[in-house]
């Protein structure tokens, strides 16, 4: 998954929404917990917001590069800054706190560098497109509610990893307060609908760990 490290709530909200609308799932964390998150969340790429302090961003970037030499790293910097850090992508903040359309596109370019794309996720028995596209399971359209489809797409992206329930809610519904019980209901609904086409559960619950798609799809 991708991690945005920032101390600016406005950028965290705007960038999370912009990328989420493109099918990209993002964790937002402050500098204080950045290293812990990158270690615990099987991070596939990092965006460091260096606008409040270029020096702090450079120091964090060097530390991350030492720990994860192959991980893609991007930095958000002021338009006039000349960063000295080992990054793969520079994003220049020219709007003083607002997320411009150009910067959104540049962020998505970085996401593609990390392996994200807008194409349907597809394997032998399951295909999950974007929000306005149908889900196909065993060759048949699977009628899912919007949040059910969002959860299934996220788990597909993260397969074969297990995703903690709280993490799944954070990634799929970053601007909503949703309980674990509601998540459990959605997962049950997906499996109930899928069971009409195949008796095996589509999503597995691993007690104490979270959820993942079943094997051999």
N, C-alpha and C positions, 0 to 999 in steps of 0.2 A: 504494500500500500504506500501511498505518498504521505509525507509529513510536511506541513507548513509550520515553520518556527517563526513566530511573530509576537510582538508586544502590543500590536495595534488591533483592537477589536474590529474596527471598520474594515481593514484589509482582510482579516480572518473571515469575516462574514461574507464580504463581496466575492472574494476569491473562491471560497467554499461553494457558494451558490453558482458562480459562473462555471466552475469545473463540474459540479454535480449535475448541472443541466446538460452537460456534454457526456455524462456517463462516467465521470471520474470520481472516485471516492477518496476523501482527503481527511487526515487528522490534523487538527490545529492545536499547537502546544506553545507555551512560553519558553523562553531561553532556559529557564530554571529546570525544566523537566525534559529538555530536548534529547540529551544523551540517553536518559532512561527509556524514553519512548522509542528511539531508534533501535535500542538494544532489544526491547521486548515485543515490538510490533512487526517483525520481519519486514523492515522498511525497504521499498524498492526505489525510492528517490526522495530527495529533500529539497525544499525551497526555503532559503533563509532570508528573512526580511531584515536587511541591514540599514534601512533608512533611519531609524532612531539612533543607531550607533554603528558606524562602519567598522570601527576597531573591534567591537564586540562580535560583529558578524564575521570578520576575518579570523579572529581567534577560534570561534566555534567551527568555522569551515575547515581550518587546518586540523583541528581535533577530529572532526568527522572523517576527513580524508585519511588521516593516519589509521583510524579504526576500520574504515570501509573503503579501501582503495579503489574498488570498481563501481561504487554506488554513484549514480548520477546526482549532481548537486547543482542547483541554480541559486542565484543571489538577486534579491531585489535591492537596488541601490538608487540614490538620488541621481538626477540627470547629470549633474556636474562632477560626481565622484569618479575617481579612478581607482577601482578596487585592486588590491594585491592579494589574491586568494586563488587557490586551486579549484576553480569551478568549471563546469561544463557549459553554463548558460548564464548570461547576464540579462536581467530584466530591469529596465530603467523606469523609475517612478517619476512621471512628468506631471502628475495631476495633483500633487500635494494631498494625498490621502484618498482620492477617488481612484477607482479601478477603470481605466480607459478601455475601450474596445480593442485597441491595438495591444495593450498589455494582456488582456484576456487571451487573445490569439497567440501571443508569445508564450504565455503560460501553458496553453494547450500544446504548442509545439514541443515544449519541454516534456509534457506528459507523454507525448508520442515517443520521445527519446527513451522514456522509461518503460515503454511497451504497451501503453494504452492506445486504444483505437475506438472508432465509432461503429465498426462493422459488427454484425450480429455475432454472438458467441455461439459456436456450433460444435457439436460432436456427433457421434453416430445416432443417438436416440433423443437428443435435446438441442433446441436452437432458441436462443433468447436474443431478441433484437432490442432496439431502443424503446423508449416509453410508448411510442405510438404504433409499435409493431407487435404482431402476435407472437406468442410463445408456442412452439411446436414440440410435442413430446410423443414419441413412438409414431411419428408421421401425422399426428392429429393436432389441431389447434387446442391449446390448453387455456380455458377461460379463467384468467387471474385478475384480481383487483389490482389497482396501480401499486399499492405497497407490497402486495405479494410478488408482483413481477420485479419490483425493485430489490427485494430481499433475494429472490432467486438469481437475479443478474449478479448481485454482489458476491453471493456464494459461488457462482460459476467462475467469476474472476479470481476468487481466492482459492479455488480448488487446486490441490487436495488438502489445503490447510484447514484446520478447525478455526472457526471465528467465534470468539466470546460474544455472549448475548449483548452485553453493553456496547462492545465495539461495533457489532452489527447495527444496532440502533443508531449509534453515533454516525456511522458511515452512510446509512440509508435515509435517516431522518434527522439531519444535523440541526434543524430549526424547530423541532417539535419535542415535546416532553411525552414520551411513550413508555409505558410500563413493560416489564418483562412478561407479564401475563398476556398483554396484547400481542407481543411478539410470538409467544407460544401459540396463541390462537391462529395467527397468520400462517405460521409454519404448519400447523395441523391442517388448516384449510388447503394449503398447497398439496400436502400429501394425500388428503382425502380426494381432491380432484384428480391427482395423478394416478391414484389407485384404481380409478375407473378404466385406465388404460394399461396398467401394469401393477400387480399386487405388491411389488417391492416398494418400500418407502423411497421417495425421491430425495428427501433431506433426512439425514441422520442426526440425532441428538446424542452427543457424547457427554454423559453426566459429569458435571463439574468443569467441563471444558468449553462446550458450545455446540455449534452446528457446522455441518459440511455436507456437500453432495455425496451421494453414495458412489461407490466405485463401479467401474465397468459400464458406464453410460454409453 
